[in-house]
Amino acid sequence: MSKKERYTVKTGKGKIIKLTNDLDEALKLKEEYKHEGAYIEDKKSPKKHRTTFFH
């Protein structure tokens, strides 16, 4: 991969759904896959957003 995407949408089991730089797209995917426990990892501040904003 030549560029680095900021947001990674993953399932509860750790399967990567999509890598993206668009927060709106990431939130839509999280909502689509919520039955699988989807969450978003933010490369710039992974712990802060994973536990408070996106879960």
Distance bins in CASP14 RR format, pairs under 12 A and 6 or more apart:
PFRMAT RR
TARGET T0000
AUTHOR 0000-0000-0000
RMODE 2
METHOD distances of the structure
MODEL  1
1 8 0 0 0 0 0 1 0 0 0 0 0
1 16 0 0 0 0 0 1 0 0 0 0 0
1 19 1 0 0 1 0 0 0 0 0 0 0
3 19 0 0 0 0 1 0 0 0 0 0 0
3 20 0 0 0 0 0 1 0 0 0 0 0
3 21 0 0 0 0 1 0 0 0 0 0 0
3 43 0 0 0 0 0 1 0 0 0 0 0
4 19 0 0 0 0 1 0 0 0 0 0 0
4 20 0 0 0 0 0 1 0 0 0 0 0
4 21 0 0 0 0 1 0 0 0 0 0 0
4 43 1 0 0 1 0 0 0 0 0 0 0
4 44 0 0 0 0 0 1 0 0 0 0 0
5 16 0 0 0 0 0 1 0 0 0 0 0
5 18 0 0 0 0 1 0 0 0 0 0 0
5 19 1 1 0 0 0 0 0 0 0 0 0
5 20 1 0 1 0 0 0 0 0 0 0 0
5 21 1 0 1 0 0 0 0 0 0 0 0
5 22 0 0 0 0 1 0 0 0 0 0 0
5 23 0 0 0 0 0 1 0 0 0 0 0
5 25 0 0 0 0 0 1 0 0 0 0 0
5 26 0 0 0 0 1 0 0 0 0 0 0
5 40 0 0 0 0 0 1 0 0 0 0 0
5 41 0 0 0 0 0 1 0 0 0 0 0
5 42 0 0 0 0 0 1 0 0 0 0 0
5 43 1 0 0 1 0 0 0 0 0 0 0
5 44 0 0 0 0 0 1 0 0 0 0 0
6 19 0 0 0 0 1 0 0 0 0 0 0
6 20 1 0 0 1 0 0 0 0 0 0 0
6 21 1 0 1 0 0 0 0 0 0 0 0
6 22 0 0 0 0 1 0 0 0 0 0 0
6 23 0 0 0 0 1 0 0 0 0 0 0
6 25 0 0 0 0 0 1 0 0 0 0 0
6 26 0 0 0 0 1 0 0 0 0 0 0
6 40 0 0 0 0 1 0 0 0 0 0 0
6 41 0 0 0 0 1 0 0 0 0 0 0
6 42 1 0 0 1 0 0 0 0 0 0 0
6 43 1 0 1 0 0 0 0 0 0 0 0
6 44 1 0 0 1 0 0 0 0 0 0 0
6 45 0 0 0 0 0 1 0 0 0 0 0
6 46 0 0 0 0 0 1 0 0 0 0 0
6 49 0 0 0 0 0 1 0 0 0 0 0
7 16 0 0 0 0 0 1 0 0 0 0 0
7 17 0 0 0 0 0 1 0 0 0 0 0
7 18 0 0 0 0 1 0 0 0 0 0 0
7 19 1 0 0 1 0 0 0 0 0 0 0
7 20 1 0 1 0 0 0 0 0 0 0 0
7 21 1 0 0 1 0 0 0 0 0 0 0
7 22 1 0 0 1 0 0 0 0 0 0 0
7 23 1 0 0 1 0 0 0 0 0 0 0
7 24 0 0 0 0 0 1 0 0 0 0 0
7 25 0 0 0 0 1 0 0 0 0 0 0
7 26 1 0 1 0 0 0 0 0 0 0 0
7 27 0 0 0 0 1 0 0 0 0 0 0
7 28 0 0 0 0 0 1 0 0 0 0 0
7 29 0 0 0 0 1 0 0 0 0 0 0
7 30 0 0 0 0 1 0 0 0 0 0 0
7 38 0 0 0 0 0 1 0 0 0 0 0
7 39 0 0 0 0 0 1 0 0 0 0 0
7 40 1 0 1 0 0 0 0 0 0 0 0
7 41 1 0 0 1 0 0 0 0 0 0 0
7 42 1 0 0 1 0 0 0 0 0 0 0
7 43 1 0 0 1 0 0 0 0 0 0 0
7 44 0 0 0 0 1 0 0 0 0 0 0
7 45 0 0 0 0 0 1 0 0 0 0 0
7 46 0 0 0 0 0 1 0 0 0 0 0
7 49 0 0 0 0 1 0 0 0 0 0 0
7 50 0 0 0 0 0 1 0 0 0 0 0
7 53 0 0 0 0 0 1 0 0 0 0 0
7 54 0 0 0 0 1 0 0 0 0 0 0
8 14 0 0 0 0 1 0 0 0 0 0 0
8 15 0 0 0 0 0 1 0 0 0 0 0
8 16 1 0 0 1 0 0 0 0 0 0 0
8 17 0 0 0 0 1 0 0 0 0 0 0
8 18 1 0 0 1 0 0 0 0 0 0 0
8 19 1 0 1 0 0 0 0 0 0 0 0
8 20 0 0 0 0 1 0 0 0 0 0 0
8 21 0 0 0 0 0 1 0 0 0 0 0
8 26 0 0 0 0 1 0 0 0 0 0 0
8 29 0 0 0 0 0 1 0 0 0 0 0
8 30 0 0 0 0 0 1 0 0 0 0 0
8 38 0 0 0 0 0 1 0 0 0 0 0
8 39 0 0 0 0 1 0 0 0 0 0 0
8 40 1 0 0 1 0 0 0 0 0 0 0
8 41 1 0 1 0 0 0 0 0 0 0 0
8 42 0 0 0 0 1 0 0 0 0 0 0
8 43 1 0 0 1 0 0 0 0 0 0 0
8 44 0 0 0 0 0 1 0 0 0 0 0
8 46 0 0 0 0 1 0 0 0 0 0 0
8 49 0 0 0 0 0 1 0 0 0 0 0
8 50 0 0 0 0 0 1 0 0 0 0 0
8 54 0 0 0 0 0 1 0 0 0 0 0
9 15 0 0 0 0 1 0 0 0 0 0 0
9 16 1 0 0 1 0 0 0 0 0 0 0
9 17 1 0 1 0 0 0 0 0 0 0 0
9 18 1 0 1 0 0 0 0 0 0 0 0
9 19 1 0 0 1 0 0 0 0 0 0 0
9 20 1 0 0 1 0 0 0 0 0 0 0
9 22 0 0 0 0 0 1 0 0 0 0 0
9 23 0 0 0 0 0 1 0 0 0 0 0
9 25 0 0 0 0 1 0 0 0 0 0 0
9 26 1 0 1 0 0 0 0 0 0 0 0
9 27 0 0 0 0 1 0 0 0 0 0 0
9 28 0 0 0 0 1 0 0 0 0 0 0
9 29 1 0 1 0 0 0 0 0 0 0 0
9 30 1 0 1 0 0 0 0 0 0 0 0
9 31 0 0 0 0 0 1 0 0 0 0 0
9 32 0 0 0 0 1 0 0 0 0 0 0
9 33 1 0 0 1 0 0 0 0 0 0 0
9 34 0 0 0 0 0 1 0 0 0 0 0
9 36 0 0 0 0 0 1 0 0 0 0 0
9 37 0 0 0 0 0 1 0 0 0 0 0
9 38 1 0 0 1 0 0 0 0 0 0 0
9 39 1 0 0 1 0 0 0 0 0 0 0
9 40 1 0 1 0 0 0 0 0 0 0 0
9 41 0 0 0 0 1 0 0 0 0 0 0
9 42 0 0 0 0 0 1 0 0 0 0 0
9 50 0 0 0 0 0 1 0 0 0 0 0
9 54 0 0 0 0 1 0 0 0 0 0 0
10 16 1 0 1 0 0 0 0 0 0 0 0
10 17 1 0 0 1 0 0 0 0 0 0 0
10 18 0 0 0 0 1 0 0 0 0 0 0
10 19 0 0 0 0 1 0 0 0 0 0 0
10 26 0 0 0 0 0 1 0 0 0 0 0
10 29 0 0 0 0 0 1 0 0 0 0 0
10 30 0 0 0 0 1 0 0 0 0 0 0
10 33 0 0 0 0 1 0 0 0 0 0 0
10 36 0 0 0 0 1 0 0 0 0 0 0
10 37 0 0 0 0 1 0 0 0 0 0 0
10 38 1 0 0 1 0 0 0 0 0 0 0
10 39 1 0 0 1 0 0 0 0 0 0 0
10 40 1 0 0 1 0 0 0 0 0 0 0
10 41 1 0 0 1 0 0 0 0 0 0 0
10 42 0 0 0 0 0 1 0 0 0 0 0
10 46 0 0 0 0 0 1 0 0 0 0 0
10 50 0 0 0 0 1 0 0 0 0 0 0
10 54 0 0 0 0 0 1 0 0 0 0 0
10 55 0 0 0 0 0 1 0 0 0 0 0
11 17 1 0 0 1 0 0 0 0 0 0 0
11 18 0 0 0 0 0 1 0 0 0 0 0
11 29 0 0 0 0 0 1 0 0 0 0 0
11 30 0 0 0 0 0 1 0 0 0 0 0
11 32 0 0 0 0 0 1 0 0 0 0 0
11 33 1 0 0 1 0 0 0 0 0 0 0
11 34 0 0 0 0 1 0 0 0 0 0 0
11 35 0 0 0 0 1 0 0 0 0 0 0
11 36 1 0 1 0 0 0 0 0 0 0 0
11 37 1 0 1 0 0 0 0 0 0 0 0
11 38 1 0 1 0 0 0 0 0 0 0 0
11 39 0 0 0 0 1 0 0 0 0 0 0
11 40 0 0 0 0 0 1 0 0 0 0 0
11 41 0 0 0 0 0 1 0 0 0 0 0
12 30 0 0 0 0 0 1 0 0 0 0 0
12 33 0 0 0 0 1 0 0 0 0 0 0
12 34 0 0 0 0 0 1 0 0 0 0 0
12 35 0 0 0 0 0 1 0 0 0 0 0
12 36 1 0 0 1 0 0 0 0 0 0 0
12 37 1 0 1 0 0 0 0 0 0 0 0
12 38 1 0 0 1 0 0 0 0 0 0 0
12 39 1 0 0 1 0 0 0 0 0 0 0
12 40 0 0 0 0 0 1 0 0 0 0 0
12 41 0 0 0 0 0 1 0 0 0 0 0
12 50 0 0 0 0 0 1 0 0 0 0 0
12 55 0 0 0 0 0 1 0 0 0 0 0
13 33 0 0 0 0 0 1 0 0 0 0 0
13 36 1 0 0 1 0 0 0 0 0 0 0
13 37 0 0 0 0 1 0 0 0 0 0 0
13 38 0 0 0 0 0 1 0 0 0 0 0
13 39 0 0 0 0 0 1 0 0 0 0 0
14 33 0 0 0 0 0 1 0 0 0 0 0
14 36 0 0 0 0 1 0 0 0 0 0 0
14 37 0 0 0 0 1 0 0 0 0 0 0
14 38 0 0 0 0 1 0 0 0 0 0 0
14 39 0 0 0 0 1 0 0 0 0 0 0
14 41 0 0 0 0 1 0 0 0 0 0 0
15 33 0 0 0 0 1 0 0 0 0 0 0
15 36 1 0 0 1 0 0 0 0 0 0 0
15 37 0 0 0 0 0 1 0 0 0 0 0
15 38 0 0 0 0 1 0 0 0 0 0 0
15 39 0 0 0 0 0 1 0 0 0 0 0
16 26 0 0 0 0 0 1 0 0 0 0 0
16 29 0 0 0 0 0 1 0 0 0 0 0
16 33 0 0 0 0 0 1 0 0 0 0 0
16 36 0 0 0 0 0 1 0 0 0 0 0
16 38 0 0 0 0 0 1 0 0 0 0 0
16 39 0 0 0 0 0 1 0 0 0 0 0
16 40 0 0 0 0 0 1 0 0 0 0 0
16 41 0 0 0 0 1 0 0 0 0 0 0
17 25 0 0 0 0 0 1 0 0 0 0 0
17 26 0 0 0 0 1 0 0 0 0 0 0
17 28 0 0 0 0 0 1 0 0 0 0 0
17 29 1 0 1 0 0 0 0 0 0 0 0
17 30 0 0 0 0 1 0 0 0 0 0 0
17 31 0 0 0 0 0 1 0 0 0 0 0
17 32 0 0 0 0 1 0 0 0 0 0 0
17 33 1 0 1 0 0 0 0 0 0 0 0
17 34 0 0 0 0 0 1 0 0 0 0 0
17 36 0 0 0 0 1 0 0 0 0 0 0
17 37 0 0 0 0 0 1 0 0 0 0 0
17 38 1 0 0 1 0 0 0 0 0 0 0
17 39 0 0 0 0 0 1 0 0 0 0 0
17 40 0 0 0 0 1 0 0 0 0 0 0
17 41 0 0 0 0 0 1 0 0 0 0 0
18 25 1 0 0 1 0 0 0 0 0 0 0
18 26 1 0 0 1 0 0 0 0 0 0 0
18 27 0 0 0 0 0 1 0 0 0 0 0
18 28 0 0 0 0 0 1 0 0 0 0 0
18 29 1 0 1 0 0 0 0 0 0 0 0
18 30 0 0 0 0 1 0 0 0 0 0 0
18 32 0 0 0 0 0 1 0 0 0 0 0
18 33 0 0 0 0 1 0 0 0 0 0 0
18 38 0 0 0 0 0 1 0 0 0 0 0
18 40 0 0 0 0 1 0 0 0 0 0 0
18 41 0 0 0 0 0 1 0 0 0 0 0
19 25 0 0 0 0 0 1 0 0 0 0 0
19 26 0 0 0 0 1 0 0 0 0 0 0
19 29 0 0 0 0 0 1 0 0 0 0 0
19 40 0 0 0 0 0 1 0 0 0 0 0
19 41 0 0 0 0 1 0 0 0 0 0 0
19 42 0 0 0 0 0 1 0 0 0 0 0
19 43 0 0 0 0 1 0 0 0 0 0 0
20 26 1 0 1 0 0 0 0 0 0 0 0
20 27 0 0 0 0 0 1 0 0 0 0 0
20 28 0 0 0 0 0 1 0 0 0 0 0
20 29 1 0 0 1 0 0 0 0 0 0 0
20 30 0 0 0 0 0 1 0 0 0 0 0
20 40 0 0 0 0 1 0 0 0 0 0 0
20 41 0 0 0 0 0 1 0 0 0 0 0
20 42 0 0 0 0 0 1 0 0 0 0 0
20 43 0 0 0 0 0 1 0 0 0 0 0
21 42 0 0 0 0 0 1 0 0 0 0 0
21 43 0 0 0 0 0 1 0 0 0 0 0
21 44 0 0 0 0 0 1 0 0 0 0 0
22 28 0 0 0 0 1 0 0 0 0 0 0
22 29 0 0 0 0 1 0 0 0 0 0 0
22 40 0 0 0 0 0 1 0 0 0 0 0
23 29 0 0 0 0 0 1 0 0 0 0 0
23 30 0 0 0 0 0 1 0 0 0 0 0
23 40 0 0 0 0 1 0 0 0 0 0 0
23 42 0 0 0 0 1 0 0 0 0 0 0
23 44 0 0 0 0 0 1 0 0 0 0 0
23 49 0 0 0 0 0 1 0 0 0 0 0
23 53 0 0 0 0 0 1 0 0 0 0 0
23 54 0 0 0 0 1 0 0 0 0 0 0
24 30 0 0 0 0 0 1 0 0 0 0 0
24 31 0 0 0 0 0 1 0 0 0 0 0
24 40 0 0 0 0 0 1 0 0 0 0 0
25 31 0 0 0 0 0 1 0 0 0 0 0
25 32 0 0 0 0 0 1 0 0 0 0 0
25 40 0 0 0 0 0 1 0 0 0 0 0
26 32 0 0 0 0 0 1 0 0 0 0 0
26 33 0 0 0 0 0 1 0 0 0 0 0
26 38 0 0 0 0 1 0 0 0 0 0 0
26 39 0 0 0 0 1 0 0 0 0 0 0
26 40 1 0 1 0 0 0 0 0 0 0 0
26 41 0 0 0 0 1 0 0 0 0 0 0
26 42 0 0 0 0 1 0 0 0 0 0 0
26 43 0 0 0 0 0 1 0 0 0 0 0
26 49 0 0 0 0 0 1 0 0 0 0 0
26 53 0 0 0 0 0 1 0 0 0 0 0
26 54 0 0 0 0 1 0 0 0 0 0 0
27 33 0 0 0 0 0 1 0 0 0 0 0
27 34 0 0 0 0 0 1 0 0 0 0 0
27 38 0 0 0 0 0 1 0 0 0 0 0
27 39 0 0 0 0 0 1 0 0 0 0 0
27 40 1 0 0 1 0 0 0 0 0 0 0
27 42 0 0 0 0 0 1 0 0 0 0 0
27 49 0 0 0 0 0 1 0 0 0 0 0
27 53 0 0 0 0 0 1 0 0 0 0 0
27 54 0 0 0 0 1 0 0 0 0 0 0
28 34 0 0 0 0 0 1 0 0 0 0 0
28 38 0 0 0 0 0 1 0 0 0 0 0
28 40 0 0 0 0 0 1 0 0 0 0 0
29 36 0 0 0 0 0 1 0 0 0 0 0
29 37 0 0 0 0 0 1 0 0 0 0 0
29 38 1 0 0 1 0 0 0 0 0 0 0
29 39 0 0 0 0 0 1 0 0 0 0 0
29 40 0 0 0 0 1 0 0 0 0 0 0
29 54 0 0 0 0 0 1 0 0 0 0 0
30 36 0 0 0 0 0 1 0 0 0 0 0
30 37 0 0 0 0 1 0 0 0 0 0 0
30 38 1 0 1 0 0 0 0 0 0 0 0
30 39 1 0 0 1 0 0 0 0 0 0 0
30 40 1 0 1 0 0 0 0 0 0 0 0
30 41 0 0 0 0 0 1 0 0 0 0 0
30 49 0 0 0 0 0 1 0 0 0 0 0
30 50 0 0 0 0 0 1 0 0 0 0 0
30 53 0 0 0 0 0 1 0 0 0 0 0
30 54 1 0 0 1 0 0 0 0 0 0 0
30 55 0 0 0 0 1 0 0 0 0 0 0
31 37 0 0 0 0 0 1 0 0 0 0 0
31 38 0 0 0 0 1 0 0 0 0 0 0
31 39 0 0 0 0 0 1 0 0 0 0 0
31 40 0 0 0 0 0 1 0 0 0 0 0
31 54 0 0 0 0 0 1 0 0 0 0 0
32 38 1 0 0 1 0 0 0 0 0 0 0
33 39 0 0 0 0 1 0 0 0 0 0 0
33 40 0 0 0 0 0 1 0 0 0 0 0
34 40 0 0 0 0 0 1 0 0 0 0 0
34 54 0 0 0 0 0 1 0 0 0 0 0
34 55 0 0 0 0 0 1 0 0 0 0 0
37 54 0 0 0 0 0 1 0 0 0 0 0
37 55 0 0 0 0 1 0 0 0 0 0 0
38 50 0 0 0 0 0 1 0 0 0 0 0
38 54 0 0 0 0 1 0 0 0 0 0 0
38 55 0 0 0 0 1 0 0 0 0 0 0
39 46 0 0 0 0 0 1 0 0 0 0 0
39 49 0 0 0 0 1 0 0 0 0 0 0
39 50 1 0 0 1 0 0 0 0 0 0 0
39 51 0 0 0 0 1 0 0 0 0 0 0
39 52 0 0 0 0 0 1 0 0 0 0 0
39 53 0 0 0 0 0 1 0 0 0 0 0
39 54 1 0 1 0 0 0 0 0 0 0 0
39 55 1 0 1 0 0 0 0 0 0 0 0
40 46 0 0 0 0 1 0 0 0 0 0 0
40 48 0 0 0 0 0 1 0 0 0 0 0
40 49 1 0 0 1 0 0 0 0 0 0 0
40 50 1 0 0 1 0 0 0 0 0 0 0
40 51 0 0 0 0 0 1 0 0 0 0 0
40 52 0 0 0 0 0 1 0 0 0 0 0
40 53 0 0 0 0 1 0 0 0 0 0 0
40 54 1 0 1 0 0 0 0 0 0 0 0
40 55 0 0 0 0 1 0 0 0 0 0 0
41 47 0 0 0 0 1 0 0 0 0 0 0
41 48 0 0 0 0 0 1 0 0 0 0 0
41 49 1 0 0 1 0 0 0 0 0 0 0
41 50 1 0 1 0 0 0 0 0 0 0 0
41 51 0 0 0 0 0 1 0 0 0 0 0
41 53 0 0 0 0 0 1 0 0 0 0 0
41 54 0 0 0 0 1 0 0 0 0 0 0
41 55 0 0 0 0 0 1 0 0 0 0 0
42 48 1 0 0 1 0 0 0 0 0 0 0
42 49 1 0 1 0 0 0 0 0 0 0 0
42 50 1 0 0 1 0 0 0 0 0 0 0
42 51 0 0 0 0 0 1 0 0 0 0 0
42 52 0 0 0 0 0 1 0 0 0 0 0
42 53 0 0 0 0 1 0 0 0 0 0 0
42 54 1 0 0 1 0 0 0 0 0 0 0
42 55 0 0 0 0 0 1 0 0 0 0 0
43 49 0 0 0 0 1 0 0 0 0 0 0
43 50 0 0 0 0 0 1 0 0 0 0 0
44 50 0 0 0 0 0 1 0 0 0 0 0
45 51 0 0 0 0 0 1 0 0 0 0 0
45 52 0 0 0 0 0 1 0 0 0 0 0
45 53 0 0 0 0 1 0 0 0 0 0 0
45 54 0 0 0 0 0 1 0 0 0 0 0
46 52 0 0 0 0 0 1 0 0 0 0 0
46 53 0 0 0 0 0 1 0 0 0 0 0
46 54 0 0 0 0 0 1 0 0 0 0 0
47 53 0 0 0 0 0 1 0 0 0 0 0
47 54 0 0 0 0 0 1 0 0 0 0 0
47 55 0 0 0 0 0 1 0 0 0 0 0
48 54 0 0 0 0 1 0 0 0 0 0 0
48 55 0 0 0 0 0 1 0 0 0 0 0
49 55 0 0 0 0 1 0 0 0 0 0 0
END
